[in-house]
Amino acid sequence: MKPIVPRLGASLLGCAPTKTRNERYNLRMGVEAKVANRVVLNNQIHRDVRIAATRPTRENAEVNTVSVIPREFPRVLAHYPIFYTKNMETGRFEPSALLGFQPQENLFFVDGRWDAAYVPLQIQRQPFSLITRRAETEGKPPNLDVALDLSQTVQSQEGERLFLEDGQPTKFLQGITSMLSALVAGAKETYAFTGRLAELSLIEPVQIDIEFVNGSETKLQGLYWIAAAALKTLPAAQLAELRDREYLEWMYFQMASISQVSELVARKNRLLTGVSVTSP
């Protein structure tokens, strides 16, 4: 039997975001993140591999921000504040959900489980990612192969199987592949969206000063949000353009999510006072 390697179409290549170098906000920006123990999936080699049902793991969850794509915004804003961060290598803006106030502090990962009804796609897709593979035919664009980090949640006795007995992918693996496709396509939409906002000067830096219940303080820096004043003065033609491209809706979703900062502070305060951090 010829090995089956799950992959994404070449038409999606080049849309995956690059990883941001940001010490304060330890982002995991792409589905092509560098993992030392990562291998391309193969239906013969990985026939008996299973993925633990308990996900995400602590290794995946210990981040204080996670990148999100605009089509996630309606579900993300119900739980997390969304800001934009600037990629220092490309100068492009990327939307991210804020999970905590210190590096590797995730206030939504409590007692080994995720404490929110919606888990961002970049967390859900772990421990899977993508590997760029050269095209077999010269002149053709490379493909993206689905890869697995063997150091995480991998076992052979319990959990979700990746392949059926006949070598075909299971519904679980098909779901993962669809998720990765959505993230890659979403990255392309993201950069078109934030690029246009930057052209119209609709993204501005923000600093938020926070004092916690124990008297300690922190400053949210290196973050950006929608420039509301500039939006109000935008000409009608440009507003119509933003509306027709769905950008205006996404902007309002991001602006509405800022109210979740107060809930994030409340989570931190409950942690500091020894009260259960989980949602009431």
Secondary structure, DSSP 8 states (H G I E B T S, - for coil): ------EE-GGGTT-S------SSS-----SS---TTEEE--TTTTTT-EE-SS-S-HHHH--SEEE--GGGHHHHTTTS-EEEEE-TTT--EEEEEE--SSTT--TTEETTEE-SS---HHHHTTTEEEEEE--SSTTS--EEEEEEETTSSEESSSSEESB-TTS-B-HHHHHHHHHHHHHHHHHHHHHHHHHHHHHTT-EEEEEEEEE-TTS-EEEEEEEEEE-HHHHHT--HHHHHHHHHTTHHHHHHHHHHHTTHHHHHHHHHHHHHTT---S--
